[in-house]
Amino acid sequence: MGYENYSSLKINVDRRVAFVTIDHPPFNLMDMPLVMELDRVSKEVQDDKDVRVVVLQSADPVYFVAHVDASFIQAWPRELPPKPTEVNPILQVFERFRTMPKATIGKLDGIARGGGSEFLLSLDMRFAAHGSILGQPETAGGFVTGGGGATRLPRLIGRGRALEVLLGACDIDAETAERWGYVNRAMPRDELTPFVERLAYRIATFPSYAIASMKTVVDTIYLPEKLALLEAEDQFNQNMMREEARERLAKSFDLGIQRSREDELVNIADKLAEEYAVK
C-alpha cells in the first residue's frame, strides 16, 4: 500500500512494521482532520497483509496527542439524545486499533492527557520515556471521559487507582504509570526508540494469524472463564490447521526444542525470530 496524501500523519512501513508518526501542529490536537486521518490509516493498516505490527508515535517534542478538540464538547446538543446503541466516531477509530489483527504499540515521549491518554489506552501496549506524563482531567471539566478512559483504566490498574487518576484529574508520571500498569514500561529517553523498534521487529517475524489469534484469546478476559477457555482451544485448533504452524514446529525441533532445558526455551523463540526476520 502507498499510504499517500496524508497531511497529519507520516507512515513508513519497514520489515512488516508500520510506523505511524503523528505530526499535526501546533500540538497534535485530536481534532476532526486528525481523527479522519487516523480513521483512514487504521483501515489501511488493518487491510495491509504486509503489516503485522503498528507503532504509533509523535513528531511533536512535547505532546503525543494533546487532547480531544474541546470545540466538539462546546457543540454538544443541549437536549439529551437517546441512549446510544453504537460508540461515537472517535471511539470507533480507537476500537479499530484495539481489535485489528495486528499488534499495536504506543510510544510516548511527552504528554498524553484526555483523548491522547485514551488513544494510548486503546493500543495493545504502551511504552514511555522517563519524564512523560499521562492524565484524564475530564472530571475537572464536569464530565466523564468520552473516549473510553474510564472504561479501560480500571481494567489495567484497578478500581482504586483508576479513580485516583479520574477523580483526582491529576498528572501521572511515567514511573508511577509503569508501577500501576498504565504503561507497560518506563525507561530512559535514549532507550525508548531502540526498545520499541526491537520489540516491534521481533513480533513482526511471527505469523500474522498467530498474532491475531493471541489477541482474540487475551480479550476473552472479559468473558466467563469457561467460555474463555473454549475460545482459546478453538483458536489453538484453528492455528494447528495452518501449514506455517507445522513448519515452525518442525523448525523448533531442528533448533533443539526437545533437547533444551525449560530455562533455555526462550532461546528457541529468539532463533525463530532470527530465522523468519525480513532481511
C-alpha positions as CSV (number, residue, x, y, z in Angstrom):
1,M,0.0,0.0,0.0
2,G,1.1,3.5,-0.8
3,Y,-0.2,5.4,2.3
4,E,-0.4,8.6,0.3
5,N,-2.0,12.0,0.7
6,Y,-1.7,12.3,4.5
7,S,-1.1,15.7,6.0
8,S,-1.2,15.0,9.7
9,L,0.5,11.6,9.7
10,K,3.7,10.2,8.4
11,I,3.7,6.5,7.6
12,N,6.7,4.3,7.0
13,V,6.5,0.5,6.6
14,D,9.7,-1.4,7.2
15,R,10.1,-5.2,7.7
16,R,6.3,-5.7,8.3
17,V,6.1,-2.8,10.9
18,A,4.1,0.3,10.1
19,F,5.5,3.3,11.9
20,V,2.7,5.9,12.1
21,T,4.0,9.3,13.3
22,I,1.5,11.9,14.4
23,D,2.7,15.3,13.0
24,H,-0.3,17.7,13.4
25,P,0.9,21.2,14.5
26,P,0.7,23.1,16.7
27,F,0.4,20.4,19.3
28,N,-1.3,17.3,17.9
29,L,-4.8,18.3,18.9
30,M,-7.3,15.4,18.4
31,D,-9.4,17.5,16.0
32,M,-11.5,16.3,13.1
33,P,-8.7,16.4,10.5
34,L,-6.5,14.2,12.7
35,V,-9.4,11.9,13.6
36,M,-10.2,11.4,9.9
37,E,-6.7,10.5,9.0
38,L,-6.4,8.1,12.0
39,D,-9.6,6.5,10.8
40,R,-8.2,6.2,7.3
41,V,-4.8,4.8,8.3
42,S,-6.4,2.4,10.7
43,K,-8.4,0.9,7.9
44,E,-5.3,0.8,5.6
45,V,-3.0,-1.0,8.0
46,Q,-5.8,-3.3,9.1
47,D,-6.1,-4.5,5.5
48,D,-2.4,-4.5,4.6
49,K,-1.2,-8.1,4.5
50,D,2.4,-6.9,4.6
51,V,1.9,-5.3,8.1
52,R,1.9,-7.2,11.3
53,V,2.8,-4.5,13.8
54,V,1.8,-0.9,14.1
55,V,3.8,1.6,16.1
56,L,2.1,5.0,17.0
57,Q,4.5,7.8,17.8
58,S,4.7,11.6,17.7
59,A,6.8,14.1,15.9
60,D,5.9,16.8,18.4
61,P,8.6,17.3,21.1
62,V,6.1,17.8,23.9
63,Y,2.8,16.1,23.1
64,F,1.9,12.6,21.9
65,V,-1.7,13.8,21.4
66,A,-2.7,16.8,23.5
67,H,-6.4,16.0,24.0
68,V,-9.7,15.9,22.0
69,D,-10.7,19.2,20.4
70,A,-12.8,21.0,23.1
71,S,-15.0,22.5,20.4
72,F,-16.6,19.1,20.0
73,I,-17.9,19.4,23.5
74,Q,-18.9,23.0,23.1
75,A,-21.0,22.0,20.1
76,W,-22.7,19.1,22.0
77,P,-26.6,19.1,21.8
78,R,-28.5,20.9,24.5
79,E,-31.1,18.2,24.7
80,L,-30.4,14.8,25.9
81,P,-30.1,12.4,23.0
82,P,-31.4,8.8,23.2
83,K,-29.2,6.3,24.9
84,P,-26.6,5.3,22.3
85,T,-26.5,1.8,20.7
86,E,-23.2,2.4,18.9
87,V,-19.9,4.0,20.2
88,N,-19.1,7.5,18.9
89,P,-16.9,8.1,15.8
90,I,-13.7,8.7,17.8
91,L,-14.2,5.6,19.8
92,Q,-14.8,3.6,16.6
93,V,-11.3,4.7,15.4
94,F,-9.8,3.8,18.8
95,E,-11.6,0.4,18.8
96,R,-10.3,-0.4,15.3
97,F,-6.7,0.0,16.6
98,R,-7.5,-2.2,19.6
99,T,-9.3,-5.0,17.7
100,M,-7.3,-5.1,14.4
101,P,-5.4,-8.4,13.8
102,K,-2.1,-6.6,14.3
103,A,0.0,-5.8,17.3
104,T,-0.4,-2.1,18.1
105,I,2.2,-0.3,20.2
106,G,2.2,3.3,21.6
107,K,5.5,5.1,22.1
108,L,5.1,8.0,24.5
109,D,7.8,10.6,24.8
110,G,6.0,13.6,26.2
111,I,2.4,14.3,27.4
112,A,-0.8,12.4,26.7
113,R,-3.8,13.8,28.5
114,G,-7.5,13.3,27.9
115,G,-8.0,11.9,24.4
116,G,-4.3,11.4,24.0
117,S,-4.3,9.1,27.0
118,E,-7.4,7.3,25.8
119,F,-5.9,6.7,22.4
120,L,-2.9,5.1,24.1
121,L,-5.2,3.0,26.3
122,S,-6.8,1.6,23.2
123,L,-3.5,0.2,21.9
124,D,-2.2,-3.2,22.8
125,M,1.0,-2.0,24.5
126,R,2.3,1.4,25.8
127,F,6.0,2.3,26.4
128,A,7.0,5.7,27.9
129,A,10.2,7.7,28.3
130,H,11.1,8.9,31.8
131,G,9.6,12.4,32.2
132,S,6.5,11.6,30.2
133,I,3.0,12.4,31.6
134,L,-0.4,10.8,31.3
135,G,-3.7,12.0,32.7
136,Q,-7.5,12.1,32.4
137,P,-8.6,15.6,33.5
138,E,-12.2,15.3,32.4
139,T,-13.8,15.3,35.8
140,A,-12.4,18.7,36.5
141,G,-14.3,19.9,33.4
142,G,-17.6,18.4,34.8
143,F,-17.9,15.4,32.5
144,V,-16.8,11.8,32.2
145,T,-14.3,10.5,29.7
146,G,-15.7,10.3,26.2
147,G,-13.0,8.1,24.6
148,G,-13.0,5.1,26.8
149,G,-10.6,6.2,29.5
150,A,-12.9,5.4,32.5
151,T,-13.7,2.0,31.0
152,R,-10.2,0.9,30.1
153,L,-8.2,2.3,33.0
154,P,-9.9,0.2,35.8
155,R,-9.2,-3.0,33.8
156,L,-5.5,-2.1,33.6
157,I,-4.7,-0.6,37.0
158,G,-7.6,-1.5,39.3
159,R,-10.6,0.5,40.6
160,G,-8.9,2.5,43.3
161,R,-6.0,3.7,41.2
162,A,-8.3,4.4,38.3
163,L,-10.5,6.6,40.5
164,E,-7.4,8.4,41.7
165,V,-6.5,9.2,38.1
166,L,-10.0,10.0,37.0
167,L,-11.4,11.8,40.1
168,G,-8.1,13.5,41.0
169,A,-7.8,14.7,37.4
170,C,-4.0,15.0,38.1
171,D,-1.0,14.1,36.1
172,I,0.6,10.7,36.4
173,D,4.4,10.4,35.7
174,A,5.8,7.6,33.6
175,E,7.4,5.9,36.5
176,T,4.2,5.7,38.5
177,A,2.3,4.7,35.4
178,E,4.7,1.8,34.9
179,R,4.2,0.6,38.5
180,W,0.5,0.8,38.2
181,G,0.2,-0.8,34.7
182,Y,-0.9,2.3,32.9
183,V,2.1,1.7,30.6
184,N,4.0,-1.5,30.1
185,R,7.4,0.1,30.9
186,A,9.0,3.4,31.5
187,M,12.7,3.9,30.5
188,P,15.3,6.5,29.8
189,R,14.5,8.5,26.7
190,D,17.5,7.3,24.7
191,E,16.4,3.7,25.3
192,L,12.8,4.1,24.2
193,T,13.1,4.0,20.4
194,P,15.6,1.1,20.3
195,F,13.5,-0.9,22.7
196,V,10.2,-0.3,20.8
197,E,11.7,-1.0,17.4
198,R,13.4,-4.2,18.7
199,L,10.1,-5.5,20.1
200,A,8.1,-4.5,17.0
201,Y,10.5,-6.1,14.6
202,R,10.6,-9.2,16.7
203,I,6.8,-9.5,16.8
204,A,6.7,-8.9,13.1
205,T,8.7,-12.1,12.5
206,F,5.8,-14.2,13.9
207,P,2.9,-15.5,11.8
208,S,0.1,-12.9,11.3
209,Y,-2.6,-15.4,12.1
210,A,-0.9,-16.2,15.4
211,I,-0.7,-12.5,16.4
212,A,-4.4,-12.2,15.6
213,S,-5.4,-15.3,17.5
214,M,-3.4,-14.4,20.5
215,K,-5.2,-11.0,20.7
216,T,-8.5,-12.8,20.4
217,V,-7.7,-15.2,23.3
218,V,-6.3,-12.4,25.5
219,D,-9.5,-10.4,25.0
220,T,-11.5,-13.3,26.5
221,I,-10.5,-11.8,29.8
222,Y,-13.9,-10.1,29.5
223,L,-15.8,-13.4,29.2
224,P,-16.6,-16.0,31.9
225,E,-13.6,-18.3,32.4
226,K,-15.1,-21.4,30.8
227,L,-16.1,-19.5,27.6
228,A,-12.7,-18.0,27.6
229,L,-11.0,-21.4,27.7
230,L,-13.2,-22.8,25.0
231,E,-12.4,-19.8,22.8
232,A,-8.7,-20.4,23.4
233,E,-9.0,-24.0,22.5
234,D,-10.9,-23.2,19.3
235,Q,-8.2,-20.7,18.3
236,F,-5.5,-23.2,19.0
237,N,-7.2,-25.8,16.8
238,Q,-7.5,-23.3,14.0
239,N,-3.8,-22.4,14.3
240,M,-2.8,-26.0,14.1
241,M,-4.6,-26.3,10.7
242,R,-2.0,-23.8,9.4
243,E,0.9,-25.1,7.3
244,E,3.1,-22.4,8.7
245,A,2.4,-23.5,12.3
246,R,3.5,-27.1,11.4
247,E,6.6,-25.7,9.6
248,R,7.6,-23.6,12.6
249,L,7.1,-26.5,14.9
250,A,9.3,-28.7,12.7
251,K,11.9,-25.9,12.7
252,S,11.7,-25.8,16.5
253,F,12.6,-29.5,16.7
254,D,15.5,-28.8,14.3
255,L,16.6,-26.0,16.6
256,G,16.6,-28.3,19.6
257,I,13.3,-27.6,21.4
258,Q,13.2,-31.2,22.7
259,R,16.8,-31.1,23.8
260,S,16.6,-27.8,25.7
261,R,16.0,-27.3,29.4
262,E,13.0,-25.2,30.3
263,D,15.1,-22.2,31.2
264,E,16.6,-22.2,27.7
265,L,13.3,-22.3,25.9
266,V,13.3,-18.6,25.2
267,N,16.4,-19.1,23.1
268,I,14.3,-21.1,20.6
269,A,11.9,-18.2,20.3
270,D,15.0,-15.9,19.7
271,K,16.2,-18.3,17.0
272,L,12.8,-18.5,15.3
273,A,12.6,-14.7,15.3
274,E,16.0,-14.5,13.6
275,E,15.1,-17.3,11.2
276,Y,11.9,-15.6,10.0
277,A,13.1,-12.0,10.1
278,V,12.7,-9.9,7.0
279,K,16.2,-9.4,5.6
